[in-house]
Amino acid sequence: MKKVKSVSRAIQILNCFSFEKPTLSLKEISELSNLSKPTVLRILRTFEEKEFIEKDKNGKYRLGLQIYKLGNIFFYNLDIETIAEPYLKQLANNTSKTVHLGVMDKDKALILDKIEPDEQSIRIMMSRRGRNVPLHCTGIGKVLLAFQPYEKRKTLLEHMELKKYTENT
């Protein structure tokens, strides 16, 4: 399959940005992408003109508003529950446990979907779709909290009311 080299290079540059490294210098982008500084600079200037990349006051680069807009188009046209449902169902049946799909909602977890196994065990959970649950004492909350950047996790835990819900909380 024939590829367009300049598009591949541009994508290499976009892929340098991450949650851990949201802002990067020209040198960092060049090193991470394995592209020369002049090549990176030409692509960055094009990205800046089209609002895919912004340059901050310190001369570092970050993803721009156009990336956000495109991401929102994708997100709002993505039916995540429908896509995830067969995998959640398989996981629930393989483990004989209730499985949740959720997202962070400020300092809580928001349950987007809940799947029970076909052969229900005695233990029935009172969780339901659309409900916010604490982060510190629920399985889904602990998973979501564990994968937050360190600083966000630290801030959340410092300001969170660690209410005891059971004797094992």
C-alpha positions as MATLAB code, in Angstrom:
seq = 'MKKVKSVSRAIQILNCFSFEKPTLSLKEISELSNLSKPTVLRILRTFEEKEFIEKDKNGKYRLGLQIYKLGNIFFYNLDIETIAEPYLKQLANNTSKTVHLGVMDKDKALILDKIEPDEQSIRIMMSRRGRNVPLHCTGIGKVLLAFQPYEKRKTLLEHMELKKYTENT';
ca = [
       0.000    0.000    0.000;
       1.400    3.351   -1.046;
       1.703    5.989    1.707;
       2.018    9.756    1.634;
       5.297   10.487    3.418;
       4.372   14.010    4.546;
       1.103   12.808    6.091;
       2.953   10.018    7.912;
       5.434   12.547    9.279;
       2.634   14.874   10.397;
       0.935   12.015   12.229;
       4.272   11.080   13.855;
       4.404   14.609   15.254;
       0.824   14.534   16.573;
       1.522   11.180   18.225;
       4.342   12.738   20.273;
       1.777   14.486   22.493;
       0.313   12.614   25.454;
      -1.324   13.147   28.835;
       2.118   12.815   30.371;
       3.679   15.267   27.880;
       0.976   17.701   26.727;
       3.495   20.433   25.831;
       6.733   19.842   23.953;
       9.632   21.885   22.635;
      10.807   21.684   19.027;
      13.806   19.639   20.195;
      11.603   17.185   22.116;
       9.271   16.709   19.145;
      12.238   16.172   16.852;
      13.699   13.545   19.197;
      10.394   11.763   19.854;
       9.424   11.644   16.175;
      12.919   10.870   14.859;
      12.508   13.709   12.368;
      14.921   16.576   11.751;
      14.221   19.942   13.379;
      13.683   21.713   10.002;
      11.132   19.064    8.946;
       9.349   19.254   12.299;
       9.305   23.057   12.188;
       7.743   23.132    8.692;
       5.010   20.727    9.752;
       4.402   22.588   13.030;
       3.992   25.886   11.157;
       1.362   24.297    8.907;
      -0.379   22.819   11.947;
      -0.316   26.234   13.669;
      -1.862   27.914   10.633;
      -4.677   25.325   10.607;
      -5.097   25.437   14.444;
      -4.044   21.819   14.981;
      -1.097   22.967   17.118;
      -0.645   26.038   19.339;
       2.571   27.594   20.592;
       2.474   28.765   24.211;
       4.210   31.799   25.722;
       7.250   29.635   26.594;
       7.722   28.565   22.985;
       6.428   25.049   23.600;
       3.837   23.374   21.414;
       0.535   21.769   22.389;
      -2.461   20.356   20.581;
      -4.795   23.048   19.262;
      -8.524   23.665   19.113;
      -8.988   21.939   15.769;
      -7.853   18.648   17.330;
     -10.421   19.194   20.099;
     -13.173   19.905   17.557;
     -12.396   16.765   15.568;
     -12.240   14.715   18.757;
     -15.679   15.969   19.748;
     -17.119   15.013   16.363;
     -15.767   11.509   16.899;
     -16.929   11.347   20.522;
     -20.479   12.557   19.878;
     -20.913   10.097   17.023;
     -19.532    7.198   19.027;
     -22.071    4.994   20.726;
     -19.648    3.625   23.293;
     -22.216    1.524   25.124;
     -23.168   -0.323   21.912;
     -19.531   -0.861   20.971;
     -18.546   -2.032   24.459;
     -21.620   -4.173   25.194;
     -20.477   -7.469   23.599;
     -17.135   -7.226   25.419;
     -18.788   -6.350   28.724;
     -21.222   -9.256   28.283;
     -18.373  -11.665   27.546;
     -16.419  -10.418   30.574;
     -19.482  -10.719   32.821;
     -20.169  -14.278   31.662;
     -16.515  -15.366   31.843;
     -16.153  -14.079   35.399;
     -19.748  -14.578   36.616;
     -19.551  -11.022   37.953;
     -21.378   -7.773   37.296;
     -19.414   -5.535   34.931;
     -19.618   -1.739   34.712;
     -18.613    0.778   32.063;
     -17.996    4.243   33.442;
     -16.185    7.549   33.257;
     -14.849   10.106   35.710;
     -17.406   12.755   36.647;
     -15.560   15.316   38.768;
     -14.827   13.427   42.009;
     -17.120   10.469   41.318;
     -17.539    7.684   38.772;
     -20.538    7.861   36.439;
     -21.893    4.450   35.446;
     -22.658    4.420   31.715;
     -23.607    0.762   31.487;
     -24.036   -2.256   33.739;
     -24.054   -5.860   32.542;
     -25.053   -8.822   34.696;
     -23.812  -12.333   33.844;
     -26.342  -14.720   32.280;
     -26.039  -17.007   35.288;
     -26.476  -14.584   38.169;
     -24.707  -15.314   41.417;
     -26.450  -14.628   44.712;
     -24.695  -11.273   45.036;
     -26.750   -8.560   43.326;
     -25.359   -5.050   43.040;
     -27.593   -2.044   43.524;
     -25.696    0.050   40.973;
     -27.483    1.355   37.899;
     -26.843    3.319   34.724;
     -26.606    7.056   35.141;
     -25.711    6.832   38.830;
     -22.670    8.516   40.329;
     -20.692    6.332   42.726;
     -17.718    7.146   44.979;
     -14.201    6.587   43.681;
     -12.585    5.344   46.886;
     -14.841    2.387   47.673;
     -16.152    0.979   44.384;
     -14.392   -1.227   41.879;
     -15.080    1.096   38.964;
     -14.055    4.110   41.035;
     -10.747    2.552   42.040;
      -9.950    1.602   38.443;
     -10.763    5.088   37.141;
      -8.792    6.712   39.954;
      -5.794    4.434   39.417;
      -5.408    5.567   35.803;
      -5.574    9.314   36.437;
      -2.359   11.320   36.191;
      -0.546   11.395   39.545;
      -1.256   15.080   40.297;
      -4.980   14.741   39.539;
      -5.212   11.581   41.648;
      -3.392   13.309   44.518;
      -5.681   16.366   44.335;
      -8.812   14.209   44.197;
      -7.767   12.153   47.212;
      -6.813   15.238   49.235;
     -10.254   16.825   48.701;
     -12.400   13.703   48.696;
     -14.616   12.756   51.622;
     -13.546    9.176   52.353;
     -16.902    8.141   53.752;
     -17.152    4.629   55.168;
     -19.943    2.662   53.439;
     -19.196   -0.805   54.861;
     -16.939   -2.185   57.591;
     -14.345   -2.959   54.880;
     -14.323    0.514   53.289;
];
